[in-house]
Amino acid sequence: MRTYAVLIPLMAALLMQDVRMADVRGSVFDMEGKPIANAQVILKNPANGKTYQFSTNNNGEFRGIGLAFGEYEIEITNPEGRRIFSGKRKLLGGNQQNLNVIQIDLSLIPPKASLTPFKGMEAEATAQRLKDGDMSPEQARELRQVNGMIARFNRLTPEVQEALRKENWRQAADLLKQIIAVAPYEWEPYQNLGSVQMHLGQFQAAADSFEKSIQFVMKDSGAHVEGGKNKVVAEMLMAQGEAYSALDNPDAVVYSYRRATAVEPKFSLAHFRLCIAEYNNGGTDNAIKACNKAIAIDPAPEFFQGLAGIYSNLGRYQDSIETYEKGIQVAEGAVVPANTRIKPTARMQLNVPRIGQMLLSEGNVYFQLRDFERAAALFESATHVHTYPALAYFNLCATLFDMDRMKDAVDACGTAITLDPRMAVPYYVRGTALYAEGVRHHAKRTPEGTVQALEKYLELAPEGLYADDAKTMLQEISRLN
């Protein structure tokens, strides 16, 4: 019996030795080789279902004791909760305890992302040189440098996005230049910098930034661009054209828009911008071709409006009238769809003021042709939809005056004055029409309101085009009365 009493404790001691626990320790460093404090190190043992979690200190170090031997699944997250490492490790005991060290140095892990933004043409060779495996001290230093650039790029990107959101253009420009210094072959920072420089009025710098972005995006065979590379390049070329327009360089404007249409031939807006640029640069035939190309791709009301305006300026009045009519028809169809089940959208409603503009412009063409009846009808229609109805009423007033419909002219000018009391010319036309009515009817006294209208015109436009005529009429009225 005593023998058993001695053996039982001995067996218990042996069993205790079999369940000894392992210690684990390690450190975590970021892509720049700096320690990560408050990183979460999670070890899960699939065999017994137990999970252990440790936090790193300010030196990026952690230590745990009392873990059962076995293979563990490891996951490490940064303080923001983003996973930065996952893998497996077997924890050992006895003389092999020194192997229970988890050393995670992200700066020495070859990146999976493309190195093209950072190394350009050398990216592939650099990636090949820095593959997993034994590294020389020189390769380790280069890998740390590459990972440091990636980390800096990732750290600066949300700061840029925040500056852009707040429209802090100067800060955004500074941050984008820092990103470009780190990733000089990435196309998007140049594009964003160009847009920011436009806001800052740095137009030549903006044009140069757009050009660099275009060069890099076309060279980057791995770039995934929403909408396709050609569309993005064409949009940047149009932005570049706007920069050159601000610099009053019409040749460069035309060149940028031509490139845009060559890159993306079915981009209707690019053809329309080219149309306007060609016209402003004296290339009227090329302008008309470009506008017609835009209309053929997308018969948008604004394209008809632009082309009709060019025809009008060139004195091609019949072509202008026909083009305005087509534009108005398209715009009205967009506002009131043929399919009545389609609810007009906000974009459709934008065509309402455009209809008013085209009615007014077409009316001006008929006025030039001295077809006052049609001009008056168009001006009257424009009063209902134009965003500045005072102008439409004044044009109607002037047309009625030239038609010798003085009473109607007085009423139309009166409405224009009511809508915008600061517009000077309606007072002159109204006063003149009243004066003419008085003369026509051989009135002994000048009609009421004549003097007030002429004096108000002189008050608002003392050096106006009709100032001398207004003064002469007032003198004549004074002499007669």
DOBA-651711 format. One record per residue (C-alpha): x negated, y negated, z negated. Coordinates in steps of 0.2 Angstrom, whole numbers. Layout:
<sites>
SITE       u       v       w
SITE       X       Y       Z
...
</sites>
This chain:
<sites>
SITE       u       v       w
SITE       0       0       0
SITE     -14     -12      -4
SITE     -22      -8      13
SITE      -6     -14      21
SITE      -5     -30      11
SITE     -22     -34      17
SITE     -18     -30      35
SITE      -3     -40      36
SITE     -11     -57      33
SITE     -25     -53      45
SITE     -12     -49      59
SITE      -3     -66      55
SITE     -20     -75      57
SITE     -23     -66      73
SITE      -6     -72      80
SITE      -9     -89      74
SITE     -25     -90      84
SITE     -15     -84     100
SITE      -4     -99      99
SITE     -17    -113      97
SITE     -12    -129     105
SITE     -22    -138     118
SITE     -28    -157     118
SITE     -26    -167     133
SITE     -34    -184     137
SITE     -37    -195     152
SITE     -36    -212     160
SITE     -27    -221     174
SITE     -34    -234     185
SITE     -25    -244     199
SITE     -30    -246     217
SITE     -42    -260     213
SITE     -51    -249     200
SITE     -43    -259     185
SITE     -35    -249     170
SITE     -17    -248     170
SITE      -9    -252     152
SITE       8    -245     147
SITE       8    -232     161
SITE      19    -217     157
SITE      11    -200     158
SITE      23    -186     159
SITE      18    -168     158
SITE      31    -154     160
SITE      29    -136     157
SITE      40    -125     168
SITE      37    -110     158
SITE      44    -116     141
SITE      54    -131     148
SITE      45    -143     136
SITE      41    -161     142
SITE      28    -172     134
SITE      26    -191     137
SITE      12    -202     133
SITE       8    -221     136
SITE      -9    -228     141
SITE     -17    -241     130
SITE     -25    -258     137
SITE     -40    -248     143
SITE     -29    -237     153
SITE     -32    -222     142
SITE     -21    -209     134
SITE     -22    -194     123
SITE     -10    -180     117
SITE     -12    -165     105
SITE      -2    -150     102
SITE       2    -144     120
SITE       4    -126     123
SITE      -8    -118     135
SITE      -2    -116     153
SITE       1    -125     170
SITE      10    -142     169
SITE      18    -153     182
SITE      11    -171     180
SITE      20    -187     185
SITE      13    -204     181
SITE      23    -220     183
SITE      17    -238     182
SITE      25    -250     169
SITE      38    -255     181
SITE      43    -236     183
SITE      37    -233     200
SITE      28    -217     202
SITE      10    -218     206
SITE       4    -200     205
SITE      11    -182     204
SITE       2    -166     204
SITE      -2    -150     193
SITE     -15    -146     180
SITE     -18    -131     169
SITE     -22    -135     151
SITE     -35    -123     144
SITE     -42    -120     126
SITE     -57    -114     117
SITE     -74    -119     126
SITE     -63    -125     141
SITE     -55    -139     131
SITE     -66    -151     140
SITE     -58    -147     156
SITE     -41    -155     150
SITE     -45    -172     156
SITE     -33    -180     168
SITE     -43    -194     177
SITE     -32    -204     189
SITE     -41    -217     199
SITE     -30    -224     213
SITE     -44    -234     220
SITE     -53    -217     224
SITE     -38    -209     233
SITE     -39    -211     252
SITE     -23    -221     257
SITE     -10    -213     268
SITE      -4    -229     276
SITE     -12    -235     292
SITE     -28    -246     290
SITE     -25    -255     306
SITE     -19    -271     297
SITE     -35    -272     287
SITE     -48    -264     299
SITE     -41    -267     316
SITE     -50    -256     329
SITE     -61    -249     316
SITE     -46    -242     306
SITE     -46    -224     313
SITE     -65    -222     311
SITE     -63    -229     293
SITE     -49    -217     289
SITE     -59    -202     295
SITE     -74    -207     285
SITE     -64    -209     269
SITE     -55    -192     270
SITE     -53    -182     254
SITE     -68    -173     249
SITE     -85    -176     241
SITE     -90    -194     244
SITE    -106    -203     243
SITE    -108    -218     232
SITE    -107    -229     248
SITE     -91    -221     253
SITE     -83    -223     236
SITE     -87    -241     236
SITE     -79    -243     253
SITE     -64    -234     248
SITE     -62    -245     233
SITE     -63    -260     244
SITE     -50    -253     256
SITE     -38    -249     242
SITE     -41    -266     234
SITE     -36    -274     250
SITE     -20    -264     251
SITE     -16    -268     233
SITE     -19    -286     235
SITE      -7    -286     251
SITE       6    -277     241
SITE       5    -289     226
SITE       6    -305     237
SITE      20    -299     248
SITE      34    -301     235
SITE      27    -318     230
SITE      28    -324     248
SITE      46    -317     249
SITE      51    -327     234
SITE      43    -343     240
SITE      52    -341     257
SITE      69    -338     248
SITE      66    -354     238
SITE      60    -363     254
SITE      44    -368     245
SITE      35    -370     262
SITE      18    -376     256
SITE      17    -362     243
SITE      23    -349     256
SITE      10    -355     269
SITE      -4    -354     256
SITE       1    -336     251
SITE       3    -331     269
SITE     -15    -337     273
SITE     -21    -326     258
SITE     -12    -311     265
SITE     -19    -314     282
SITE     -37    -315     274
SITE     -34    -298     267
SITE     -25    -290     282
SITE     -31    -300     297
SITE     -24    -288     310
SITE      -6    -287     303
SITE       6    -296     315
SITE      21    -301     303
SITE      11    -313     292
SITE       6    -323     307
SITE      25    -324     313
SITE      31    -329     296
SITE      17    -342     294
SITE      22    -349     311
SITE      40    -351     305
SITE      34    -360     289
SITE      22    -371     299
SITE      37    -377     309
SITE      46    -382     293
SITE      30    -391     288
SITE      29    -400     305
SITE      12    -392     309
SITE      18    -388     327
SITE       1    -384     335
SITE      -4    -373     321
SITE      13    -364     322
SITE      11    -361     341
SITE      -6    -354     337
SITE       1    -342     323
SITE      15    -336     335
SITE       2    -332     348
SITE      -9    -322     336
SITE       6    -313     330
SITE      11    -308     348
SITE      -7    -302     352
SITE      -7    -291     337
SITE      11    -283     338
SITE       7    -279     356
SITE      -9    -270     352
SITE      -2    -261     337
SITE       4    -245     345
SITE      11    -239     328
SITE      21    -254     324
SITE      40    -250     321
SITE      49    -266     325
SITE      68    -268     323
SITE      76    -272     340
SITE      60    -267     349
SITE      43    -276     352
SITE      49    -285     367
SITE      63    -293     359
SITE      53    -299     344
SITE      39    -305     356
SITE      52    -315     366
SITE      59    -323     351
SITE      42    -328     345
SITE      38    -335     362
SITE      54    -345     361
SITE      49    -352     344
SITE      32    -356     352
SITE      41    -366     365
SITE      50    -376     352
SITE      34    -380     344
SITE      27    -386     361
SITE      43    -396     363
SITE      40    -405     347
SITE      22    -409     353
SITE      30    -416     369
SITE      20    -404     380
SITE      34    -399     393
SITE      22    -388     404
SITE      18    -377     389
SITE      36    -376     384
SITE      41    -370     402
SITE      26    -357     401
SITE      32    -350     384
SITE      50    -348     390
SITE      44    -340     406
SITE      34    -328     396
SITE      49    -324     386
SITE      60    -320     401
SITE      46    -309     408
SITE      44    -299     392
SITE      63    -297     389
SITE      71    -299     406
SITE      89    -296     399
SITE      87    -309     385
SITE     100    -322     391
SITE      95    -335     378
SITE      78    -335     384
SITE      83    -338     402
SITE      95    -352     396
SITE      80    -360     386
SITE      70    -359     402
SITE      83    -367     412
SITE      84    -383     400
SITE      65    -383     399
SITE      63    -382     418
SITE      76    -396     420
SITE      67    -408     408
SITE      51    -404     417
SITE      57    -409     434
SITE      60    -391     440
SITE      78    -393     445
SITE      79    -378     457
SITE      71    -367     444
SITE      82    -374     431
SITE      98    -369     441
SITE      91    -352     444
SITE      87    -349     426
SITE     104    -355     420
SITE     113    -344     433
SITE     102    -329     427
SITE     108    -332     409
SITE     126    -333     415
SITE     124    -317     425
SITE     118    -308     409
SITE     130    -316     397
SITE     143    -328     403
SITE     143    -338     387
SITE     152    -354     386
SITE     137    -364     381
SITE     127    -358     397
SITE     141    -364     408
SITE     141    -381     398
SITE     122    -383     401
SITE     122    -379     419
SITE     137    -391     422
SITE     128    -405     413
SITE     113    -402     425
SITE     124    -403     440
SITE     132    -419     434
SITE     116    -427     431
SITE     110    -422     449
SITE     126    -430     456
SITE     133    -413     461
SITE     150    -417     454
SITE     160    -404     463
SITE     148    -390     457
SITE     149    -398     439
SITE     168    -398     439
SITE     169    -380     444
SITE     156    -375     431
SITE     165    -384     417
SITE     181    -376     422
SITE     173    -359     421
SITE     165    -363     404
SITE     182    -369     397
SITE     191    -354     403
SITE     178    -342     395
SITE     178    -352     379
SITE     197    -352     378
SITE     197    -333     381
SITE     186    -331     367
SITE     196    -342     355
SITE     213    -333     360
SITE     208    -315     365
SITE     218    -307     379
SITE     221    -293     366
SITE     232    -301     353
SITE     227    -287     341
SITE     210    -295     340
SITE     209    -307     326
SITE     198    -323     331
SITE     181    -322     322
SITE     172    -337     315
SITE     160    -336     330
SITE     175    -337     342
SITE     182    -353     332
SITE     165    -361     336
SITE     171    -362     354
SITE     185    -374     349
SITE     173    -390     348
SITE     164    -383     363
SITE     180    -384     373
SITE     182    -402     367
SITE     165    -406     373
SITE     167    -399     390
SITE     184    -407     392
SITE     176    -424     388
SITE     161    -421     400
SITE     172    -415     414
SITE     183    -430     412
SITE     167    -441     413
SITE     163    -432     430
SITE     181    -436     437
SITE     178    -454     430
SITE     162    -456     440
SITE     172    -450     456
SITE     185    -463     451
SITE     199    -450     450
SITE     206    -458     435
SITE     222    -447     434
SITE     212    -431     431
SITE     200    -440     420
SITE     214    -447     409
SITE     222    -430     408
SITE     206    -421     402
SITE     202    -435     389
SITE     219    -433     382
SITE     217    -415     381
SITE     200    -418     372
SITE     208    -428     359
SITE     216    -413     351
SITE     200    -402     350
SITE     185    -413     350
SITE     175    -414     334
SITE     174    -433     336
SITE     191    -438     343
SITE     188    -456     342
SITE     176    -454     357
SITE     189    -445     367
SITE     203    -458     363
SITE     191    -472     368
SITE     187    -464     385
SITE     205    -462     387
SITE     208    -480     383
SITE     194    -486     396
SITE     201    -475     409
SITE     219    -481     406
SITE     212    -499     407
SITE     204    -495     424
SITE     221    -488     430
SITE     229    -505     425
SITE     239    -496     412
SITE     236    -510     399
SITE     249    -506     386
SITE     243    -488     385
SITE     225    -493     385
SITE     229    -504     370
SITE     237    -489     361
SITE     223    -477     364
SITE     210    -490     359
SITE     220    -493     343
SITE     220    -475     339
SITE     201    -474     342
SITE     199    -489     330
SITE     209    -481     317
SITE     199    -465     318
SITE     182    -474     318
SITE     183    -493     313
SITE     164    -494     315
SITE     164    -491     334
SITE     163    -508     342
SITE     167    -506     360
SITE     186    -500     358
SITE     189    -518     350
SITE     182    -526     365
SITE     193    -515     377
SITE     208    -517     366
SITE     206    -536     366
SITE     203    -537     384
SITE     218    -527     388
SITE     229    -538     377
SITE     222    -553     385
SITE     226    -546     402
SITE     244    -541     397
SITE     246    -559     391
SITE     240    -566     408
SITE     250    -554     418
SITE     267    -559     409
SITE     262    -578     409
SITE     264    -578     390
SITE     262    -595     383
SITE     252    -588     368
SITE     239    -574     368
SITE     246    -558     362
SITE     244    -555     344
SITE     228    -545     339
SITE     218    -551     354
SITE     207    -564     345
SITE     205    -552     330
SITE     199    -538     342
SITE     187    -548     351
SITE     180    -556     335
SITE     178    -539     327
SITE     168    -533     342
SITE     156    -548     340
SITE     155    -544     322
SITE     150    -526     325
SITE     139    -529     341
SITE     134    -547     341
SITE     121    -543     354
SITE     132    -530     363
SITE     133    -527     381
SITE     150    -536     382
SITE     146    -550     369
SITE     145    -564     382
SITE     161    -559     390
SITE     170    -558     373
SITE     164    -576     369
SITE     170    -582     386
SITE     187    -575     383
SITE     188    -582     365
SITE     184    -599     372
SITE     197    -598     386
SITE     210    -592     373
SITE     205    -607     361
SITE     207    -619     376
SITE     224    -612     381
SITE     231    -612     363
</sites>
